[in-house]
Amino acid sequence: MTPRGDDDPAAGPARALLRDATRYSGARCLALCLVSIAATGAGLLLPAALGRALDLVLAHAPATGWVLCCAGLVLLLGLLDAVQTVLTGTVDARTTAWLRRRLTGHVLGAGPRAADRFGSGDLVARLVGNAAEAGTTPAARAALVAALAGPVGGVVALGLIDWWLAAVFLAGAPVLALLLRAVSRDTSESASRYQRAQGRIAAALAEAVEGVRTVRAAGTEGRETARVLRPLPELSRAGHRMWRVQGRAAARAVAVAPLLQLAVVAVAGVLLTRDRLSVGEVLAASRYAVLATGVGVLVGRLAGLARARAAARRLGEVETEPATAYGTRGLPDGPGRLELRGVTARRGGRTVLDGVDLDVPGGTTLAVVGRSGAGKSLLAALAGRLADPDAGEVLLDGVPLRELPHEDLRGAVGYAFARPALLGGTVGQAIGLGLPSPSPGLVHEAARTALADDFVRRLPDGYDTPVADAPRSGGESQRLGLARAFAHGGRLLILDDALSSLDTVTERRITDALFGDGPGATRLLVAHRGATAACADAVAWLDGGRVRAVGRHEELWRFPEYRAVFGDGADPEGRDADDGAVFRDGADPFRDGAGPDTTDTDQGAVFRDGAGPFRDGADPDTTDMDHGGPRPVRAPGAGRAGRDVTA
């Protein structure tokens, strides 16, 4: 059963949504209502005019004026009907567009929570199909007013002709009222089931399209098609039920309405024999009886309104997912120090992160490692407030992220992801996404830092190539995502496994560019490769939702459990015993002292000979840590497992 009233948490947001949508198109809705009522009024005048003209013709009196009046009313009805059609289409289109803009902004404002709760396919179905159905509500309400005015006006007109006619009709009115109520209730329930089944099909289809290569490789096209269409029988049942509801209503209307019309005409005939009515009035009474029993029109209007309200409830469910709220506290000048204090985060009823404490000094780099499911990406999302913790707080330069304005937060934090979404019309716009006015020089420099400039310039139109027309590998997509993060700037850069698709040499050159120029932005890296972890100032080792240890990669390597994070306790990356760096496939691209740019090994290598920039209190430039040099990353808070290098 569809929840109703207080039992439905989406009912309130749905009503508010429709109220705001109606207000948005208020002027046009009012015009549509007036035009519809005017058309109904003209329709009510026409039987009276026809009856009067008939009486004059039968009496051999001049009837030209009344005939012209009837012709004018027919022309007016045609004109009003055309205006009503145009206004209905305009109101529907404007309201649908407004609903889609509002819901799209709300979904993006809510962030990943909305997609996690509903699924991307279902969200698209709601924002496209359900928004279009809900967008018909204001026009449907205006049309319903006119549809109700017809029967009410018909009854009033019957009463003006003779009160007996109105009395006969009103005797059967309760049957019509019960019929309309049942139509509205049953259609609403069936429409809700139909739309839910549509959403499940859309969600499954989105998953199948996203994984189309996997489906083709596994040869499971038929099985996947069956999975996507599994809700189809329920969709069919709900659709058939809607048509049965309306069919039964129409059948009952066919049974009840003619009986009422016949009763009215019979009474009018009796009154005609008693000289209380003229022939023209009998004609008018028969037409008004038809208008008064216009259940077919009302059934259609009510059914459409019920479907629109069911769609609005699905949109209201989306609005129950709260959008992220921001504060007004300004972000002070600072080096980008990141702190996590007692951070706990749950997903799907499971505690993923449990009381995490981390302190990342400004200008330093922390790599986050751990087995799959340890919460690395969730920690990265919390660090830049793509998600909020269930307990604890995250601070940037001493200010809780919740208290920062949206502009300050997004200006201070840059992100790069393992699978970046390249948004924007062209490649250059994708790199400059989020910047108020990115200059070509800034975009090109960021691309050069990410080693993307060469392959971008080989594209047909270079940086002006449309993203959809730019063929690229997974590694090239990652480099464009890195270029976007570099162009963004800010005091905190978060890389969520953003180097995973790069070859070893490219990864090393990018890490040299990131970390080789001394203190800059604070960097948080989700790392799956030992080579990436080895380049960081410190490593936070996540295990079971907690920080098990924080220290240098070389120091943590002595723990078998830490080595197992990178491959069953062995060293699958080909770690050279002399230099403490980790290289895939056992190949050190800088072996023999030569870097890719002929940089001398002693100056260009990171952590060469086992010496890290924070080892023994000295940075690579021999700056003593006590004299303003960078400090090692540590996990504050006594008693927590993983204090510095404790396993």
HUHULIN-V127264 format. One record per backbone hydrogen bond with DSSP energy under -0.5 kcal/mol. NH is the residue of the N-H (numbers start at 0). CO is the residue of the C=O. E is the energy in kcal/mol with one decimal. If there is no record, write none. Layout:
NH&CO&E + NH&CO&E
This chain:
6&3&-2.1 + 7&4&-1.5 + 8&6&-0.7 + 10&7&-1.5 + 11&7&-0.5 + 12&8&-0.6 + 13&9&-2.3 + 14&10&-2.5 + 15&11&-2.5 + 16&12&-2.5 + 17&13&-2.5 + 18&14&-2.5 + 19&15&-2.5 + 20&16&-2.4 + 21&17&-2.6 + 22&18&-2.1 + 23&19&-2.1 + 24&20&-1.6 + 25&22&-1.5 + 28&24&-2.7 + 29&25&-2.6 + 30&26&-2.4 + 31&27&-2.8 + 32&28&-2.6 + 33&29&-2.6 + 34&30&-2.7 + 35&31&-2.7 + 36&32&-2.5 + 37&33&-2.5 + 38&34&-2.5 + 39&35&-2.3 + 40&36&-2.8 + 41&37&-2.6 + 42&38&-2.2 + 43&39&-1.9 + 44&40&-1.8 + 45&41&-1.6 + 46&42&-0.8 + 47&43&-0.7 + 48&44&-2.3 + 49&45&-2.7 + 50&46&-2.7 + 51&47&-2.4 + 52&48&-2.4 + 53&49&-2.6 + 54&50&-2.3 + 55&51&-2.1 + 56&52&-2.3 + 57&53&-2.7 + 58&54&-1.7 + 59&56&-1.5 + 60&55&-3.2 + 66&62&-2.4 + 67&63&-2.8 + 68&64&-2.1 + 69&65&-2.4 + 70&66&-2.4 + 71&67&-2.7 + 72&68&-2.3 + 73&69&-2.1 + 74&70&-2.3 + 75&71&-2.6 + 76&72&-2.4 + 77&73&-1.9 + 78&74&-2.4 + 79&75&-3.0 + 80&76&-2.2 + 81&77&-1.8 + 82&78&-2.4 + 83&79&-2.6 + 84&80&-2.1 + 85&81&-2.1 + 86&82&-2.7 + 87&83&-2.4 + 88&84&-2.2 + 89&85&-2.3 + 90&86&-2.9 + 91&87&-2.5 + 92&88&-2.3 + 93&89&-2.7 + 94&90&-2.6 + 95&91&-2.4 + 96&92&-2.4 + 97&93&-2.3 + 98&94&-2.6 + 99&95&-2.5 + 100&96&-2.4 + 101&97&-2.6 + 102&98&-2.9 + 103&99&-2.5 + 104&100&-2.4 + 105&101&-2.1 + 106&102&-2.8 + 107&103&-2.5 + 108&104&-2.2 + 109&105&-2.4 + 110&106&-1.2 + 111&385&-0.6 + 112&109&-0.8 + 113&110&-1.2 + 114&110&-0.7 + 115&111&-2.6 + 116&112&-2.1 + 117&113&-2.6 + 118&113&-0.5 + 118&114&-1.7 + 122&118&-2.3 + 123&119&-2.3 + 124&120&-2.2 + 125&121&-2.3 + 126&122&-2.8 + 127&123&-1.8 + 128&124&-1.1 + 129&124&-1.9 + 130&125&-1.5 + 131&127&-1.4 + 132&128&-1.9 + 133&129&-3.0 + 134&130&-1.9 + 135&132&-1.4 + 136&133&-1.8 + 139&135&-2.6 + 140&136&-2.7 + 141&137&-2.1 + 142&138&-2.7 + 143&139&-2.2 + 144&140&-1.9 + 145&141&-1.5 + 146&142&-2.6 + 147&143&-2.4 + 148&144&-1.9 + 149&145&-1.4 + 150&146&-1.0 + 151&147&-2.1 + 152&148&-2.9 + 153&149&-2.5 + 154&150&-2.4 + 155&151&-2.4 + 156&152&-2.6 + 157&153&-2.3 + 158&154&-2.3 + 159&155&-2.0 + 160&156&-1.9 + 161&157&-2.9 + 164&161&-0.9 + 165&161&-1.1 + 166&162&-2.3 + 167&163&-2.4 + 168&164&-1.9 + 169&165&-2.7 + 170&166&-1.3 + 171&167&-0.6 + 171&168&-1.5 + 172&169&-0.6 + 173&169&-0.5 + 174&171&-0.6 + 175&171&-1.1 + 176&172&-2.2 + 177&173&-2.4 + 178&174&-1.9 + 179&175&-2.3 + 180&176&-2.1 + 181&177&-2.2 + 182&178&-1.9 + 183&179&-2.2 + 184&180&-2.2 + 185&181&-2.5 + 186&182&-2.2 + 187&183&-1.8 + 188&184&-1.8 + 189&185&-2.2 + 190&186&-2.7 + 191&187&-2.0 + 192&188&-1.9 + 193&189&-2.4 + 194&190&-2.6 + 195&191&-2.1 + 196&192&-2.2 + 197&193&-2.0 + 198&194&-2.1 + 199&195&-2.0 + 200&196&-2.1 + 201&197&-2.4 + 202&198&-2.4 + 203&199&-2.3 + 204&200&-2.4 + 205&201&-2.4 + 206&202&-1.9 + 207&203&-2.2 + 208&204&-2.7 + 209&205&-2.3 + 210&206&-1.8 + 211&208&-1.4 + 214&210&-2.2 + 215&211&-2.5 + 216&212&-2.6 + 217&213&-2.2 + 218&214&-1.0 + 219&214&-1.8 + 223&219&-2.7 + 224&220&-2.5 + 225&221&-2.1 + 226&222&-1.9 + 227&223&-2.6 + 228&224&-2.2 + 229&226&-1.0 + 231&228&-2.0 + 232&229&-0.7 + 234&230&-2.4 + 235&231&-2.9 + 236&232&-2.7 + 237&233&-2.7 + 238&234&-2.5 + 239&235&-3.0 + 240&236&-2.3 + 241&237&-2.0 + 242&238&-2.1 + 243&239&-2.6 + 244&240&-2.7 + 245&241&-2.3 + 246&242&-2.8 + 247&243&-3.2 + 248&244&-2.1 + 249&245&-2.6 + 250&246&-2.6 + 251&247&-2.8 + 252&248&-2.5 + 253&249&-2.6 + 254&250&-1.7 + 255&251&-3.1 + 256&252&-2.6 + 257&253&-0.6 + 258&254&-0.6 + 259&255&-2.1 + 260&256&-2.8 + 261&257&-3.1 + 262&258&-2.4 + 263&259&-2.6 + 264&260&-2.7 + 265&261&-2.6 + 266&262&-2.4 + 267&263&-2.5 + 268&264&-2.5 + 269&265&-2.2 + 270&266&-2.5 + 271&267&-2.0 + 272&268&-2.0 + 273&269&-1.2 + 274&271&-1.6 + 275&270&-2.9 + 276&270&-1.0 + 281&277&-1.9 + 282&278&-2.2 + 283&279&-2.5 + 284&280&-2.8 + 285&281&-2.2 + 286&282&-1.9 + 287&283&-2.6 + 288&284&-2.1 + 289&285&-1.4 + 290&286&-2.1 + 291&287&-2.9 + 292&288&-1.5 + 293&290&-1.5 + 294&292&-3.1 + 297&293&-1.6 + 298&294&-3.3 + 299&295&-2.0 + 300&296&-2.4 + 301&297&-3.1 + 302&298&-2.5 + 303&299&-2.2 + 304&300&-2.4 + 305&301&-2.4 + 306&302&-2.2 + 307&303&-2.1 + 308&304&-2.4 + 309&305&-2.1 + 310&306&-2.1 + 311&307&-2.2 + 312&308&-1.8 + 313&309&-1.3 + 314&310&-1.7 + 315&311&-2.5 + 316&312&-1.8 + 317&313&-1.1 + 318&314&-1.6 + 319&315&-1.0 + 320&317&-1.4 + 321&319&-0.9 + 323&108&-1.6 + 326&403&-1.6 + 328&402&-2.2 + 331&329&-0.6 + 337&359&-2.2 + 338&394&-2.5 + 339&357&-2.6 + 340&392&-2.7 + 341&339&-0.6 + 342&355&-2.5 + 343&390&-2.3 + 344&352&-2.0 + 346&349&-2.7 + 349&346&-1.7 + 351&344&-2.0 + 351&349&-0.8 + 352&344&-1.9 + 353&544&-3.2 + 354&352&-0.5 + 355&342&-2.8 + 357&339&-2.1 + 358&633&-1.3 + 359&337&-3.5 + 360&358&-0.7 + 362&334&-0.6 + 363&360&-1.6 + 365&522&-2.7 + 366&537&-2.6 + 367&524&-3.8 + 368&366&-0.6 + 368&539&-2.4 + 373&370&-2.0 + 378&374&-2.3 + 379&375&-2.2 + 380&376&-2.2 + 381&377&-2.4 + 382&378&-2.2 + 383&379&-1.0 + 384&381&-1.0 + 385&380&-3.2 + 386&380&-1.0 + 389&343&-2.0 + 390&343&-1.7 + 392&340&-1.7 + 394&338&-2.7 + 395&398&-2.4 + 396&336&-3.2 + 398&395&-1.5 + 399&397&-0.5 + 400&393&-2.7 + 402&399&-1.5 + 403&400&-1.3 + 404&328&-0.6 + 408&404&-2.4 + 409&405&-2.6 + 410&406&-1.9 + 411&407&-1.3 + 411&408&-0.5 + 412&408&-1.5 + 413&491&-2.8 + 415&493&-1.9 + 417&495&-0.8 + 419&416&-0.6 + 421&419&-0.7 + 422&420&-1.2 + 426&464&-2.0 + 427&462&-2.9 + 429&425&-2.1 + 430&426&-2.0 + 431&427&-2.0 + 432&429&-0.8 + 434&431&-2.0 + 437&434&-0.5 + 442&438&-2.2 + 443&439&-2.7 + 444&440&-2.4 + 445&441&-2.3 + 446&442&-2.1 + 447&443&-2.3 + 448&444&-2.2 + 449&445&-1.8 + 450&447&-1.4 + 451&446&-3.5 + 452&446&-1.0 + 455&451&-1.9 + 456&452&-2.3 + 457&453&-0.9 + 458&455&-1.4 + 461&458&-1.2 + 463&460&-2.2 + 464&461&-1.5 + 466&424&-1.5 + 468&465&-1.3 + 469&466&-1.5 + 470&468&-0.8 + 476&472&-2.3 + 477&473&-2.0 + 478&474&-2.0 + 479&475&-2.0 + 480&476&-2.2 + 481&477&-2.5 + 482&478&-2.6 + 483&479&-2.1 + 484&480&-1.8 + 485&481&-2.7 + 486&482&-2.6 + 487&483&-1.8 + 488&484&-1.4 + 490&411&-0.8 + 491&411&-2.2 + 492&521&-3.4 + 493&413&-2.9 + 494&492&-0.5 + 494&523&-2.9 + 495&415&-2.9 + 495&493&-0.7 + 496&494&-1.4 + 496&525&-1.0 + 499&496&-1.2 + 501&498&-1.4 + 506&502&-2.8 + 507&503&-2.3 + 508&504&-2.4 + 509&505&-2.4 + 510&506&-2.6 + 511&507&-2.2 + 512&508&-1.9 + 513&509&-2.3 + 514&510&-2.8 + 515&511&-2.2 + 517&514&-0.6 + 521&490&-2.7 + 522&363&-2.7 + 523&492&-2.6 + 524&365&-2.8 + 525&494&-3.3 + 526&367&-2.4 + 526&524&-0.7 + 532&528&-1.8 + 533&529&-2.4 + 534&530&-0.8 + 534&531&-0.7 + 535&532&-1.2 + 536&364&-0.8 + 537&364&-1.4 + 538&550&-3.2 + 539&366&-3.4 + 540&538&-0.6 + 540&548&-3.1 + 541&368&-3.0 + 541&539&-0.8 + 542&545&-2.8 + 545&542&-1.2 + 547&540&-2.8 + 547&545&-1.0 + 548&540&-1.0 + 549&641&-0.5 + 549&643&-3.0 + 550&538&-2.0 + 555&551&-2.4 + 556&552&-1.5 + 557&554&-0.8 + 558&555&-2.1 + 559&557&-0.6 + 562&558&-2.2 + 563&559&-2.1 + 564&560&-0.8 + 564&561&-0.9 + 565&561&-0.6 + 565&562&-1.2 + 566&563&-1.1 + 567&563&-1.2 + 569&566&-1.8 + 571&569&-0.7 + 573&570&-1.4 + 575&580&-1.0 + 579&575&-1.4 + 582&572&-0.7 + 584&571&-0.6 + 585&572&-0.6 + 585&582&-1.1 + 586&583&-1.6 + 587&585&-0.5 + 588&586&-0.7 + 590&587&-1.9 + 592&589&-1.0 + 593&590&-0.9 + 594&592&-0.5 + 594&598&-1.2 + 597&594&-2.0 + 600&592&-1.1 + 602&599&-0.9 + 603&599&-3.0 + 604&600&-1.7 + 606&604&-0.5 + 609&578&-1.2 + 609&606&-1.3 + 610&607&-1.6 + 611&609&-0.7 + 614&611&-1.4 + 616&613&-1.4 + 617&614&-1.8 + 618&622&-1.4 + 621&618&-2.2 + 623&621&-0.5 + 624&616&-2.2 + 626&623&-1.9 + 627&624&-0.6 + 628&623&-1.0 + 633&358&-1.2 + 635&633&-0.7 + 639&636&-1.1 + 642&639&-0.8 + 643&641&-0.5 + 645&642&-1.5
